[in-house]
Each structure stands twice: as C-alpha cells, then as structure tokens.
Amino acid sequence: MHPPVADVTRRITARSAPTRAAYLARMQAARAAAGERTLRGGMSCTNLAHAFAAEPANAKLKLHALKAPNIGIVSAYNDMLSAHQPLARFPDLIKQAAQDAGATAQFAGGVPAMCDGVTQGQAGMELSLFSRDVIALSTAIALSHNVFDAVLCLGVCDKIVPGLLIGALQFGHLPAIFVPAGPMTTGLSNDEKAKIRQLHAEGKLDRAALLEAEGRAYHGAGTCTFYGTANSNQLLMEVMGLHLPGAAFVTPNTPLRDALTKAAAQRAAALTHLGPDYLPLCEVVTEKSIVNAIVGLLATGGSTNHTIHLIAIARAAGIAIDWDDFDRLSAAVPLLARVYPNGSADVNHFHAAGGCGFVIRELIGAGLLHADARTVMGGTLESQTREPYLDNGALRWRDAPAMSGDAAVVRPASDPFSADGGLRVLTGNLGRAVIKVSAVKPEHRVVEAPARVFHDQDAVLAAFKRGELERDLVAVVTYQGPRANGMPELHKLTPALGSLQDRGFKVALVTDGRMSGASGKVPAAIHVSPECLAGGPLARVRDGDLIRLDANAGTLEAQVDAGTWAARTVEAPSMERNRFGVGRELFEAARAHATAAEEGAMTFGDTLFANQKVAVGVAA
C-alpha cells in the first residue's frame, strides 16, 4: 500500500475500534438469531401468514416452505425523477430472476426520492439533506418485517444512495447489493449548458432560451450526465464493491441494463446465510472499503457532498472518519478523471473511455486502494476492474480496457491530470471548511478581498442584479448550516459568481451551507463548521472585513484585529421564514438535533455512536 493510504487506514481503524466492535457484535447477534433457518422461519404462523398473504401461488409455496431465501426490494422509484423512473420495471425483473434461482423476492418498501435539480434554489431544498436520514429510516422500516434473507437497494441520486446504505447497514447481517438505473443518453454539452446559464444570469438570454437549453440537457430517462453527487454515488458503490462490476453507467432500458438487474437478484440469493457463500453487508463495508471510497472520490474529482455523506455512512457501520482523513488522502491520490464540472466530458464519455473498471485497476496498481477488500462478487476488489457485456444474450464480464480511450477524460496513475485529488481542508479563525479545487484554475485558488455578508442566496442574486458586486469580493453567506435551515445547496449562485470571475474580479464564496456536486469553477469554502447558528465564528464577519481564502496553504482567515474580533457580538437573523412551507414545519426536530457537517450532519444525533464521542479534527 501507498504509505499515506496505509497510515490513514491505520488511524481510522484505531480510532474506530470501540464503535466498530460494538456494531459487529450487534450484527453477529442478529445473524445468530436466525440459526440455520430462513429469517422468516423464526416467526409465528400469524406473522408469517401476513407476510405472504398476497403472493402468487408459486411464491407462496416457497415462502411457506421456509427453505428458500427471500430477497427484500427497497426502491426509490418515482416517475417524476428521470434517474428513478426506470426503476418501475425492476421489481418484476428481480422477482422472475429470483424465481429462476430458486428464491423469492418481495417489494419490501419504497423510500422518498427528491431531486435537487428540481428543488435547487427553492424552499424545498431545505429538506434535501434531511431526506437522506428519512430514507435511512424508511429503509429500516421496510426491512423491520424481518422476513428477508438479502436486500436489493434500488436508487441513484444525491441523498438516496447514502440513505439506503445507512438504513441497510442497520441490517448488516444481511447481504445487500445496490442496483442502479444508469445515466440518460448525452444531450446538450455541459460546457454549452454552463455558458447559457451564465448568459441568462447576466440578463443576455431570456427565460425561454434558458428553458429550451435545459430541456435539451435533461431530456430523457436516467441520471443527469454530469459528475455530481448522483454519479459520484455510483462510482462509490463500484469502488466499495456494492455493485455488480461495471453496473454504474450502463444506460436505462437496454438489454445489458436488464441483464445486470436480473444478475443482481441472483447474486443476492447466492450470498445469504442459507448457502456456502454467505457475505453480509457488514463484511463488505469495512474500514478498508471506506478508505477505498474516499480514494475513489478524490481520484475522480467527485462531489463535496460526500465529505458529509461518507462520514454518515461510516458511522452507521461503527467507523469514525473526519475531514483530516480526506485531506491526507487527497495529498496522496492523483486525479485520474476529468468529467464535468472538472472537465467537459459527461459520464457516458467517461464510461466509454474506460470508466470505473479502468480507474479502479489503475488505483490498485498504484497501491492506492485496498485490493483485498471484499465485494458482492465474493472475491476481492480486482473483480471491480471488469466491465459487463452480452454474449448472445448472456451476461459476461471482461477486463476493462488496458488503455484510456480518451486521455482528455481519464488517464493512468502514471500520467494523472494532477498529483493530488484537489480536495482541501481549510482552517483558521473562521472555523474548518472544505474546498474542492480540482475544477478551480490555479490563479483563482487564493483570494483576498473584502467581505460582503448575506443571510440567504436570494440576497446575493439581488445584489448582483443591482450591480453592487462589480468588484473583488468574498461573498459570505451565513446561517445556511443544518441547524439553521437544513443546509441547502447554493448552486444557484454559481452563474452569477462565475460571471464576476470571468470579468476579471477576484471572487470567492464562504458559507456554512453546501454547494452542488456540479459546482466548482469559483473557489468556495463550504460546510464551514461550527455553523453560525451553533456559535460558529463565521457569524462575526462584517461587510468590508478582509477575508483571505488560501486553498494552497489550507487557510481561511478574517484579517481582523484579534481584540476587535473577540469583542464582536453576534445577533442571528430571524429564521422564521425557514420554519414553514413545503413541509418544513415537520423538520423542526431534525434541525434541532442535526450534528455538524464534519460529523455527517446526522439527525440521529449520537445514537449510532453512543459508546464514543468522536472529536472533530482530532487524529487517533
């Protein structure tokens, strides 16, 4: 192993020892309760009769016999989201495949799936981050019937895959496989889309022209094709060994996509405790696979949202990670892919140029991934270096391409786009933050300029339209953390701030909120912790304060006299308007109990880590 990767893994393992041991003990106890029977075999006759009352006769016979494995399907299907609309067909495919394998499958439950693309810049975005935990809770409810011997999790987008995984990990004694829907085919190029958005922000294109362009970009079934959080999820499931190899970026409603979905069902049936190849989820998600996920994210320039989600996922498995782990790994992991917003290509181009299999093999070869990590294929991570294809209708796998199909999109570890992963931790008198610089040009990575303070993104855009931001500035957007208003993404600011940067001004964003996985052109210190509403020092910033963001040195400072800084009092703005409308009333408890961004912004509080408090930013 590359020494920094080995060192970070050692630190995480030592730091996590008490909570990981407690988690594994709970999973072992759940497994032992089943004995040699199917899990439903321990139920009363009344319970069991309810569980299969509506099943067709052939499935009812198998469920009644208590011998064949039963697969629970948890799905994020809805037909408003392009990424999840294809999932409508999956349960029937899965049930038939399970029957062919001598098993049964039941639709255990649905989970909510909201689209950040629809809610971006809208009030509903204030529920987005918390939807992850609602999905985790919904997954737990679906599986709590305790009649399943394996789980298939159907989902793709931003909070959905992390939520499904957090929920499934509470049933980590069961095998689990994640089943994606795949990306939509390529539409309007990402560069053209970004250009049109910026022209609209500048008032040079009307709404009709913008909508026409957006309709050409988002035009059919499947995941949006840029490399944001949704597609970062898919890469992570590949590198964590939770997908069948190469499943991430096969387009929807194709024979290969259907074959992969059927194969996932049959593989899940083969992994249950009823057979010799038992492989529970708790043995796939380990300290090593979590490190592999961080490395994969960094090597491909993935979404900053995973500096929150991966922490929450790890904690659900009893594993403690923090931003310093990301920072140390980023310094050692080269950038092997340029996919929008880190380049002009989309994920279809990335897939065609070599995709996940190529990148994973390169990282293994460079000693940057734990090659001995388990995968749902039953072997080690080497299995994920293959890609699927159909041979006369039969699903087969072959080695991923030995060479990149396009060196402008994906490169070998010996010739990376950059020597590091482009994710940095910033520290200073404003707190701790993360910044993604893989899409930020080197000349924009250090910004020192006067602050202009705003309490919401609409105020930023209003000032931009009034022409008040035509200068060097650091836009400081406060009270955007999880406890304030649910930590919405502020992607709506990207066109306006990008326009200012293009005019030659030095521009940066500093906020305790989030940015979209599709952002990156403008330097942005995000997830500032502690958040303003929790007493974070970012709330002390005033208009005109000189702010220095130095992504190279890893610092974030208000250049204010120490005495003046300490003497400042903070008066929080009214958050009343963020409490009501679009269901926000129901999330008061979630906001009140949300942990800090570096603790996963979890509404479960310390429940998953009851035996140990993890100090933020303190290495083992």
Secondary structure as GFF3:
##gff-version 3
##sequence-region A 1 620
A	DSSP	alpha_helix	3	34	.	.	.	ID=ss1
A	DSSP	three_ten_helix	39	42	.	.	.	ID=ss2
A	DSSP	alpha_helix	45	52	.	.	.	ID=ss3
A	DSSP	alpha_helix	57	65	.	.	.	ID=ss4
A	DSSP	beta_strand	70	75	.	.	.	ID=ss5
A	DSSP	three_ten_helix	85	89	.	.	.	ID=ss6
A	DSSP	alpha_helix	90	100	.	.	.	ID=ss7
A	DSSP	beta_strand	104	110	.	.	.	ID=ss8
A	DSSP	alpha_helix	116	119	.	.	.	ID=ss9
A	DSSP	three_ten_helix	123	127	.	.	.	ID=ss10
A	DSSP	alpha_helix	128	143	.	.	.	ID=ss11
A	DSSP	beta_strand	150	154	.	.	.	ID=ss12
A	DSSP	alpha_helix	160	169	.	.	.	ID=ss13
A	DSSP	beta_strand	176	179	.	.	.	ID=ss14
A	DSSP	alpha_helix	190	201	.	.	.	ID=ss15
A	DSSP	alpha_helix	207	217	.	.	.	ID=ss16
A	DSSP	alpha_helix	229	239	.	.	.	ID=ss17
A	DSSP	alpha_helix	255	270	.	.	.	ID=ss18
A	DSSP	three_ten_helix	281	283	.	.	.	ID=ss19
A	DSSP	alpha_helix	287	299	.	.	.	ID=ss20
A	DSSP	alpha_helix	306	316	.	.	.	ID=ss21
A	DSSP	alpha_helix	323	332	.	.	.	ID=ss22
A	DSSP	alpha_helix	347	352	.	.	.	ID=ss23
A	DSSP	alpha_helix	355	365	.	.	.	ID=ss24
A	DSSP	three_ten_helix	381	385	.	.	.	ID=ss25
A	DSSP	beta_strand	386	391	.	.	.	ID=ss26
A	DSSP	beta_strand	394	399	.	.	.	ID=ss27
A	DSSP	beta_strand	423	428	.	.	.	ID=ss28
A	DSSP	beta_strand	431	436	.	.	.	ID=ss29
A	DSSP	three_ten_helix	442	444	.	.	.	ID=ss30
A	DSSP	beta_strand	446	454	.	.	.	ID=ss31
A	DSSP	alpha_helix	457	465	.	.	.	ID=ss32
A	DSSP	beta_strand	473	477	.	.	.	ID=ss33
A	DSSP	alpha_helix	482	485	.	.	.	ID=ss34
A	DSSP	three_ten_helix	491	493	.	.	.	ID=ss35
A	DSSP	alpha_helix	494	502	.	.	.	ID=ss36
A	DSSP	beta_strand	507	511	.	.	.	ID=ss37
A	DSSP	beta_strand	524	529	.	.	.	ID=ss38
A	DSSP	three_ten_helix	532	534	.	.	.	ID=ss39
A	DSSP	three_ten_helix	537	540	.	.	.	ID=ss40
A	DSSP	beta_strand	546	550	.	.	.	ID=ss41
A	DSSP	beta_strand	555	558	.	.	.	ID=ss42
A	DSSP	alpha_helix	562	567	.	.	.	ID=ss43
A	DSSP	three_ten_helix	576	578	.	.	.	ID=ss44
A	DSSP	three_ten_helix	584	587	.	.	.	ID=ss45
A	DSSP	alpha_helix	588	593	.	.	.	ID=ss46
A	DSSP	three_ten_helix	597	599	.	.	.	ID=ss47
A	DSSP	three_ten_helix	607	609	.	.	.	ID=ss48
###
